[in-house]
Amino acid sequence: MANYRVEDVDGIGETLGSKLRRVGIKDTDSLLAACKTPADRKRLAEKAEIAPKRILSFANMVDLYRVGGVGSEFAELLEAAGVGTVPTLARRNPANLTKSMMEINEAKKLTRRSPTEKEVTRWVEEAKTLPRVLTY
């Protein structure tokens, strides 16, 4: 998994990033580690003064980064296609998901390019083997 600055996560930016840094969250690895359970996420939300729903959304996105080839752009596109978590990705049909992502990207221009079916198939297969980090 690539480790990114916390500000590079879609939707965080500088303002929320500074709140997270203030409580010790500087990158995607530390964000994921701080968000494993609902209690962890609640505690982080309170300390950082960020809504719990947003913390969960950021945690899910960063969890998707663990899948090889899924960075912030593709995580955003996956989320737009209804795939917000690694377990959800593991259950998806690669051909259908690829088609859906292509249509969404054509309409919304979220990424420079849409992933290929081969890439999406690899993501789905990898998601099936990844250990679960987040509990709900």
N, C-alpha and C positions, 0 to 999 in steps of 0.2 A: 504494500500500500504506500502510495506517495504521501508525504507529510507536507501539508500546505500551511501557510500563515492563516490564522483564524479569520482575518479580514477578507481572504480570498474565497471564502464560502459564500455561495450565492445568498444574498439577503442579509449578510452580516455587515460588511463594509466597515468604515472607520469608526462610526459612532458606537455601534454595538460591540465592535472589536475592542475598543478601549475599555468598555465595561467588563468584557470577558478577561482581558489582560489584567485588569485591576484585581481580579480574583484568581489569577494564576493560570488562565487558559490562554496560551499563546499560539497554539497550532492545532491542526485537526486531530493529531494523536491524543493530545491532552484533553480536547473537547470530548472525544469518544470515551476516553477513560473516565471522565467525570459524569457521564450520562448513562451508565449501564442499567440502572434500575429506575423505576418511577420515583423512588425516594431520592436517589442521586440527582435526577433532573429537577425535582422540586427544590432541593437544597441549592442547586446551582442557580435556578431561576430567582430565588429569593436573594442570594448573595449578589448576583450580577444585576438585579432589578430588571430582568427581562421576562416577558410573559412565558409561562410554562409551555404553552402550545408552540411558541417559537423555538424554545430550547429543544423540544421533541423533534420539530421539523429539521432543525440544524443537525441534531444527532442522527436522524435517519439519513440525511443527505451524506454526512461524513461516513456513516456506515457503508453506504454504497461505494464510496471511494476505495474501500478494501478490495473491490472487484477490479482485477487488472484491466486497464484501459478505460475505466470510468473515472473521469475527473469531474470538476465542477460543471462543465458544459453538459456532458452526457448525463450526469446525475439530475440536472434540471430538466433535461428532455425526458428522462425516464419518469420523473415525478409528474410531468405534464401528461404522460401516457398512462398514468395511474399506478406506477410502480414506485412507491415511496420507501420500500424497505427491502433488505436482502432476502428475507423469506418470501416476499411477494415475487421478487425477481426469479427465485428458484422455481416457482410454480407456473411461470409463464411459458406460452408456446412461442419459440423464437421467431417463426415466420410471421405470426400474427403481430407480435410486438414490433418487429422490424417495420412492417407495413404501417402500423399505427404511429410509430415514431417518425417515419418518413412524412406521413400526412401532416402531423402536427408541426414538424419542422418546416415544411413548405408553407404552412399558414402563418406560423409565428416567428420563423427565422431565429430560433434559439441557439443553433450551432452553425458553424461554417459548413458542415456537411452532416448528413445522416449516417449513422453506423450501418455497416453492411450486415446481412443476415449471418454471415460467418462470425463477425464480431459479437453479435447479440447471442448467438448460439453458445459461444465461448463464455460469455457473461453468465448466461443461465446455468450452464454446467458448473462453472466455478461457484456460483451462489449456492448451489446444492451441496457443495463440499465445505464451504466456509463455516467455521464454528460461529454460533450465535453469540453476539456480544451484548446486544440490547435485549432487555426483557420489558414486557408491556403490562 
